[in-house]
């Protein structure tokens, strides 16, 4: 499973009333669908229509990942 554009204002969508809950729900759905591999991508340098840079969603930024388990 590859999920990209996990950026604040895209996930959750800017018009959603309860952004933190919507982001948690969407991230749960993405992660629960992965069978073997999961790739979560929040790009650097991407801007919105006004030229403001996007940042990773607060929910994704707060996650702890076990990089020790990743083979190189």
N, C-alpha and C positions, 0 to 999 in steps of 0.2 A: 504494500500500500504506500503510495506517495501522496502526501498532502502538501500543497504549496500555497503561497500567498496567505500564510497565517499571520496576518498583519492587523494591527489595531485599526478599526474603521472598515476592514473587509470582513474579518471574522472577529467579533460579531459584526453583522451589517450595521452601518452607521444609523439606520432608522429604528433599530431594535430598542425597545423601552428598557429592558433589563440586560444590559450588555454583559456583565460578568457571568450571570447564569446562562445566557445564550452561548457564550464562549466555552464555558465548562461543558455544556451539553453537546455542542458540536465537536469539541476535542474528544470527548468520551466516545461519540459515535465513530469518529475516524479511527481512534485507537482500538476500539472493540472489533472493527471489521478486518483488521490486519491478521493474516493467518501465519505468515512466516517472517516477513521483514516489514518494518515500519520506518518510513522516512518523513520527518516533519521539517518543512522548509519555511523560513521567514527571511526573505531576501533583504540585503542591505542596499541602500542607494535608490530604492524605488520611491517615486514621489506621486502624490495625488494630483488632481487637476489644477490645484492652486500652487503647485511646486513645493509643497510641504512634504518632508520625508515621512514615510511610514515607519513604524517601529513594530517589533514583535508584540503579539498580544500579551497582556499582563499575565494571563493564565499560562501561556506557553513559557514565558520568561521565568515564571516561578517554579517550573518543573525541574526536578533533579534527575539527571541522566547518569547512568553508570558507564562511563567511558572506559573503565578498566576491562569490561567484558567485550569490547570491540576488537576483533582481530585486525591487524594491520597487514 
